[in-house]
Structures are given as C-alpha cells and as structure tokens.
Amino acid sequence: QPLQAGKVALVTGGSRGIGAAIVRRLSRDGAAVAFTYAGNEAAAQALAGEIEASGGRVLAIRADSADAEALGAAVALAARTFGRIDILVNNAGVFLGGSVDQMPLADFDRTLAINVRAVFVATQAAVPHMGEGGRVITIGSTNAERMPWPGFAAYAMSKSAISGLTRGLARDLGPRGITVNNVQPGPVDTEMNPAGGPNAEAMHALMALARHGRGEEIAGMVAYLASPEAAFVTGASLSIDGGFSA
Ligand code: NDP
C-alpha cells in the first residue's frame, strides 16, 4: 500500500515547475491531489491528464492566489471533491525584481499577496478540513537566509516572512496534531529560474554544489515532511539549496 493512500493533498501553483513535481510525487505516493494554477490552462490540463492516465485522482482548479476569495473557494472545492484535506502545500509564488528606487509599489504588494498573504489564506481555509496528522508545508526560499544581489529585497522579505509565519502557525496548530514547515530551495531548474539562464553561473559560483536542483529533489523533501515519519518536525525552515546559504 502506497504511503499516502487514502490521503488528500492540495498544492497551490501545481501546474508547472516545483509544484508539478510535488503533485506527481504525492500522487505516486498514493494521495488524491488537487492543485491550483493561475492561467496556463494547457499546462494544468496536461498534468491532470498525466496523473489520470497513471491511475491517480486529480483535480485542477484555476485560482489566482492573489485573490483571497478565489483561493478560499479552491480550498473548499478540493475538500468537497475529495472529502478532506490532509496535506496543504503552499507553493505558488512570484519572483518580481527591481531595486528600491525602481520597483513599483504594485509589484511589492503583489509579492506580498501571493508569497505571504495567500499562505495565511490557504492555511486558514484548509485547517478546518484537516485532522490529527495534518500537514502544512510552504515553499519558501534560500533567499530568506541569503540575498547576495541587489534588486530582490521584496522577494527576500516575502520568503523571510514565511519562516516567521511557519513558527507561529506551528504553535497555533500543534495542539491539533498538525505540523507546519517551510522548505527553502536554492536555484531549481524551472521556467522561473532555468538552469541554462543568463544568471545560472553567478548562482553556481556561490554554491557548495555548483548546479541547479531538480523539482523532484524538492518534492522528495516535501514527501518526507508529508509522511507520518516526520510527525515530530514542526515550525522548521529546512534549506535544500546545494549549499547556497552555507
Ligand atoms: P514557476 O514560475 O516555474 O511555476 C509557478 C507555478 O505557480 C505555476 O504552476 C503557476 O501557474 C503557478 N502560479 C504562479 N502565480 C500564481 C498565482 N498568482 N496563483 C496561483 N498559481 C500561481 O515557479 P517555480 O516552480 O520555480 O517556483 C515555485 C515556488 O518555489 C515559488 O514559491 C518560488 O518562489 C519557490 N522557489 C523557486 C526557486 C527556483 O529557483 N525555481 C528557488 C526557491 C524558491 P500557471 O502555470 O497558471 O502560470
């Protein structure tokens, strides 16, 4: 029997990149998986089709994480469709750059809305559907620990906020047997940060392992945190960054 058989997961921003790797992994581990996406219908349908073809239960929901009402409705739909939520993975995020003298306030607000506020919104909506053994896992970033370049203050702030939010939520939800953790990837090969992109070499120069990570590697840490074996891990920020912050 697969490890997560009978469990239900919801992954925000699950149609591409790290989120899609997490959707695939939790489905392979036996969970029914709902995921949200912002607008790329084709990628979402392709992933849902792939999961169905492999015999998994899946639900793709279009919901912009910046829209609290839409996100709350997506959580409710996932819970209604699959009966409960055991694992919430807050993965959706944006990487908007711009130094302090250039960045429009709208981009600062959007960074906060998607990378931070939505994590609170989704968690608040999901926990009423969670029982003992529930899991809340957020994808933060190694940039919470180290931001070595100009132009990314808002992004670094948003990911640092996740470590504080995680500590506080762990205290709120511990009495109910729900753990809350923060996974902090380093550079991972996705459309947000391609391994062949112009900044890849500069990133690798700062790392103990001079390469991009793969979505599957991040999904492996999420799968561990989602598993019963990780029941004693909570409030933690765990870096998986090739030594970027070492
Ligand atoms: P991608 O840009 O490759 O994929 C983003 C995914 O999130 C897509 O499925 C996209 O949907 C969805 N999404 C984007 N905005 C929203 C939104 N407003 N509402 C709902 N869904 C949304 O990103 P990555 O996979 O690279 O990043 C995933 C997470 O990992 C982010 O939180 C990011 O900050 C974090 N991270 C990434 C690193 C990297 O190097 N790649 C390093 C450290 C952290 P759609 O297909 O519809 O656009």
Boltz pocket constraint, residues with backbone or C-beta under 6 A from the ligand:
constraints:
  - pocket:
      binder: B
      contacts: [[A, 12], [A, 13], [A, 14], [A, 15], [A, 16], [A, 17], [A, 18], [A, 19], [A, 36], [A, 37], [A, 38], [A, 39], [A, 40], [A, 41], [A, 43], [A, 44], [A, 63], [A, 64], [A, 65], [A, 66], [A, 90], [A, 91], [A, 92], [A, 93], [A, 94], [A, 95], [A, 114], [A, 139], [A, 140], [A, 141], [A, 142], [A, 184], [A, 185], [A, 186], [A, 187], [A, 188], [A, 189], [A, 190], [A, 191], [A, 192], [A, 193]]
      max_distance: 6.0
